[in-house]
């Protein structure tokens, strides 16, 4: 049928933040990680930063391995600082007890997108 306009942009954003999670699960995770992440919004270009991090978790929600950057702009000092802060935010967020134990297969390996525009909105 005909494509319908999206009614819930937050659910769409959260789904992209961590594929496979329900919108509620992804929203909880995004809220926690974005609260812990500080991309230094005062720095020029910080609102345009996108940092993608792979997070591997144990069944108890602890980190199974150190978080790992996926791609990025290695030559950009603003991106590098935001990326380091994203890795720190992931480490500080453990354990991830807000994720349901019965869906461990879905959240044991997550690629999360830190979005500078979202993080710096209103700052």
N, C-alpha and C positions, 0 to 999 in steps of 0.2 A: 504494500500500500504506500500511500504518500508519507513522506517523512514529516514528523511532527517537531515543532520547536521544543527545545528542552525546557522543562518547567523548574528543574532543581539544579542550578549550576554547581552548587556545593557538592552534590552527589557525583556529578560528572568529574569534577576536579579531584575528589577523593579517590574515585576509582582509578584515575590515572596515576595517583600518588603511590598506590600499592595494588597492582593488579591481582585479582582473585579474591580480595577482601570484599565483604559487603560494604555498602556505602557507610553504614554506621561504624563498622570496624575501622575502615580507612579514615573516617573523619576523626575518630578518637586518636588514632595514631598520628595523623597530621596535626591535630591540635597540640598533642604532647610535644612532638618534635619541633614544631614551629615556635612553641613557647620557649623551648630550650635553645633554639638557634638564634644567633644574633649576627646577621650578615654585615653589620656596621653600616646602617642605612645612611649615615652622614657622609660616607665615602662616595665620591663621584662614580657613578656606574653601578653601585650596589643593587639598585632596584632592578637592573637588567640581568642580574646573575641567576644562573640556573645550575644547580649542583645535583647530580644523580649519584646516589649511594646504594650499594648493595649491603643488606643487613641479613646475616644468618643467625638464627636463634635456636636455642635448645627448647625442649618441651616446657621448661619452667619459665621461659621468657628471657633468660640470660643470653648474652652474646655467645654464639658458638665459635665465632672467629672475629677478629677485629673488623670493623666496618671498612668497606673498600669503595673508592671512587670509581665511577664508570665514566669514561670519556672526560671531557672538560676542556678548559682553556689554560693549559699549563703555563703559558707565557704571560698571562694576565695577573698581575699582583693582587688586584681586587678579587678576582675569582679564586686565586690561591688562598687568600685569607678567609673568604667565605666558605671554601671547601674544607679547610682545616677546622673551622668553627662548626661545620655540619658534622664532621667526624666526631668532634667532641660532644656535640648534642646527642648523637646516637649513643655514644658510650655512657653519657650521663643519664640517659633515659632508661637504661636497663635496671631492673628487669621489666619486661613488657607484660605485666600481669593483667592488663586490660584486654588482652587478646584471648578469646575463648579456647580453652585447652582442647575441646573436641574438634577444633578446626586447625590443629597444628599443621597438618599437611598443606594447608593454604598459606599460612604465615611463617613457615620455617625459613623461607628464603624470599626476601622482599627487596624490590628495587624501589627506593623512595626518591621522589623529586622535591628538592628544596627550591622554592621559587622566591627570588628576591622581591619581585613586584608584590606578591601577596604578603610577604613578611614585613615589607617597608610601608605598606598601606597604612596611613594614619599616624605614622611616626614622624 
